[in-house]
Amino acid sequence: MRRYVVEEHADAGESAGIVRHGSIVPDYIVLRPITRMSPPSPHSYAYFVSRDRKIVIVDPATREVVRIVTR
């Protein structure tokens, strides 16, 4: 995932407040679709990079945080 974000040139974005697994990301946070996954996933996910440089994986349908990856 780290490599994917670096290849996509994603920069740190807006602050979403306290982000943790299961929290809901506000509408003003722009989510980027994850288009290349290896292995392919049956789910569609999106992500954003938090101000503290963490990669936050989100279910775009619900905007729920499903995973946080430290860069």
N, C-alpha and C positions, 0 to 999 in steps of 0.2 A: 504494500500500500504506500509506503514511503516513496519508493521509486516512482510509482504511478503519479503521485502528487508532484514530485520534482519534475518529472517529464511533462506534466501539464502546466508547469510554471505557476502553480497556485501560490499566491502570497497570503500572508495573514490578513484576515478580514475584520469584520465588525466584532464587537464584543457581544456575546450572547448571555452575559451574566455568568452565573455558576452553571457549568455544563457537566452533567453526569449521566451515566447510563440510565435510560428510561425517561429523562427529562424531555420536554417539548421545546423545540427551537422556535423562537419568534419568527413571524412572517417577514420581518425586515432583513433577516439574514438570507443572503443569496446562496442557494445550494447549487453545486456543480454536479451534473450527472456522472456516474462512474460508468464508462462505456466499454472499458477493456478489463476483464477480470480473468485471472488464470488461477485455478480452474473456473470455468463459467459458473455463474450462480443463477439459480432459478428466480432469485429475488432481484428487484431493481433497487439500487441504493444510490444515494447522493452523498456529497461531503462538503465540508467547508473547513478552512484552517482558522482556528481561533487566534485571538491576539497573542496568546501565550504559546503559539506555534504548535498546538496539538491538532491532529487530524481527527475530525469528528465525523463519524459515519452515521448517516441519518436515513430513515425510511421516509422517502419523499411524500408518500401518501398520507402519513400521519404526522410527519416532522418529529418523530420520536428518535432520540439518540440510541443507536444500537451498539456502538463501539467507539472508544476513544483510543487513538494511537499516538504515543509520544514520538515526536519527530526527532 
